[in-house]
Amino acid sequence: MKYSIEGEPLPVVICELDANEKMITEKGAMSWMSPNMKMETVGGGVGKMFGRMFSGESMFVNHYTAVGAPGMIAFASSFPGAIRAFEITPNRDIVCQKTAFLASTFGVELSVFFQKKAGAGLFGGEGFIMQKLSGQGVVFVEFDGYIKDYELSAGQSIVVDTGYLAAMDASCSIEIQKVPGVKNMLFGGEGVFNTVVTGPGRVWLQSMPIGQMAGSLIPYLPAK
């Protein structure tokens, strides 16, 4: 499979498949394709279906196969930002925000990632449930706004405001840190908790989470 990512800040990934090669996509992710691409909607087992439902995704995914000849299929982002490609291997899993998955080659497994500590789940910005991408293959994920990544060494940490954590290597860990001082919590405008990501591993941060943009637009929307 060959691919190109084009058109930021409203990007699309265009994939060129060999004959009989297959891809996995989210429901409604396909934007355009060649006529020989065959679609099949699957659930992947009851456990996986309910896991995907709890993570905020559709219970079903679509499989697209290039039948009998090379094929082409494109997937567009749903929000201004970026599409990133990750090479997933048995030694490298990725954890990402629950709406990030766009498409992947057939060897990639999607599962639910639960934060190890309740505090991380309740106050960490992306909720108790995130997505874990494992297996073998290439996965395409969509992030909100501009993306900045950092390589964290073992024990090195970065403090992230709510919702700005887009993805991280599964080798990283998450903790919750309360904003110090009552005055800071009540009047600082930065919320009560921050997310602390600790290495080793790479972390990807997004500049404009969709929830942050929605909150910024509320004062300008007409009152009912």
N, C-alpha and C positions, 0 to 999 in steps of 0.2 A: 504494500500500500504506500503510495506517495501522496503527499498533501501540501497545500499552501494555505497560509492564513493571510487574509487580505482585508483592507478597508477599515482599520481602526479610526475613530472610536465606535463604529458600528460594524464589528468584524464578522467575517464568515470564513469557515474552514472548508476548503474544497478538496475532496478525497478522490484519488484515482485508484480503483481497485482492480486486481487481477481477476481473471475468470474464476467464478465460484468462491471468491473471497467474500467474507461476511463481516458486517459491523453491527454493533449494538447502539441504540439511541434512546433518548428519552421520548416519551409520547409528545408528538407535535414538533419535534426538533428539526425534521427534514425540511429544507427550503426548496431545493430543486435537485433533479437527478436524471440520469439517462433512462430510456425506456426499458432496458433489460434488468433494472433493479427490482427484485421481488421482495415485498414486505411480508413479514409474519409477526403477529403480536403474541407475546408469550408472557407467562407469569413467573416461571422459574421456581415453583414450589410454594407451598402455603407459608412456610417460615420466612422465606425471602420476600414474599408479597407483602406480608404484614409488617416486616421490618422496613420495607420501602415506604409503606403508608405512614408509619410512625416518624420517618425521617422527613416527611413533607413531600415526598415524590409520589408519582403515580404507581399503583400496584403492578402495572404492566410496563414492559419495555418492547420496543420494536426491533426486529432483526431484519437487516437489509442485505440481500445477496446478489452479487453480479452473476446473472444466469447465462452460461454458455459463452461469454465473451467478457473482455474488460468493461468496467462500468465506472460511472462517475456519480457522486452524491455530495451535496453541500449542506452544511448546518450553520445557521446564522445565530448570533447571540440575541438574547431577548431584552438587553439593556445596554446602554452605552458603557463601554469598558474594553475588555481584552479577552481573547481566547488564548490559552496556553496549552501546549502539548507536553505531556509527561511520559517518559518511558518507565513503565511499571515492570519490576522484576520480582522474583521470589524473595530477594534481599532488600527490596525497597518498595514499601507501601506509602501511599499518600492519604492524608486526612484532609478533607475540605469542607467548606460550608455546605449545608444540606441541599442547596439549589444549584451547585456549581457544575455537576456532571452534565455534559452535552452529548458526547458520543465516544465510542472506543472500538478498537479491534476486538475480535471475538474472545481472546484469551483473558480479558480483564474481568475481574469479579467485583461486583458492587455489594457492599454490606453496610450495616449500621455500626457506627462507632459511638459507644457510650463513654462519657467522661468518667474517669475513675473515682472522682470525688463529687459529691452532690453539689458542693458550692460551685464548682466549675460548670456544672450543668445548669444550675439555676441562674447564675449571674454572669456567665462568661461571654455573653453577647450573641452567640449563635445557638443558644439553647442546649438542652441536655443531650441532644442527638445531633451528630454530624455524619458525614459519609466517609467510608473507608474504601479506597480503591486498591485492590491487590491482584495477584496473579501474574500474568505475562502479556505484555502488549503495549500499545500506545493509547493514551486516553486524552481527550480534549475537554477542558473545563473552562467555564466562563466566569470572569470576575468583574466586579463593579468599579468603574473608574480606572485610574492609573494604578499600575502594580509596581510595588517596590519589594525586592526580596533581600533577605539577609542570611548569611551563613553563620550559624551559631555553633561555637565550639562547646565541648562538654562543660556543663555548669554555667555557661554564658546565657543571660536572659535578656528579654526585651519586654517592656510594658506596653500593652496595646489597649486602646480605648474600645468600648463595646462595639462589636460589629465589624471592626476593621481587620480582623483575622480572616483571611481568605482561604489559606491552606498551609499545611506544614508537613514535613516528613513525619512518618509515624514514630520515628525515634525521639521526637521532641515530646515534652510533657507540658501540661497546662495546670496552672494554679490560679487562685483568685486572691487579689490583694485589695483590701478596703482602702479607700482614699483617706489619708490621715486628717484628723481634725473635723469637728462637727461643722464649723463654719465653711470649710472647703466642701464638705458633702452637701450642705444645704444651699450654698450660694455660689459655688465654683462653676456650676453649669457643666461639669464633667461626669455627673453621675456619682454613684456611691461605690462602685467596684470597677477595678481594672483587671484585665486578663494578663497574666505573666506567662510567657512562653519560654521554656528553657531547653537548650540544646543538650546533646549534639543533633544537628540537622539544619535544614533550610526552612525558612518561614517566608510566606508570601502575604503581603499586606495590601489592602485595597483602599483607594483614596476616597471613594464615594459609595458606601453601602447603600443599597436601594432603600432601606429603612430610614437612613439618615436623610436622603433626598426627599423622601415622602414627608418627613417631619419638617423639613425646611420649607416645603411648599404649602403646608397647612395654613399659615397666616395669610396667604394670598388667594386662597380658595374662597368663593362666595359662600356666605352663610345661608343655611337653609331657611 
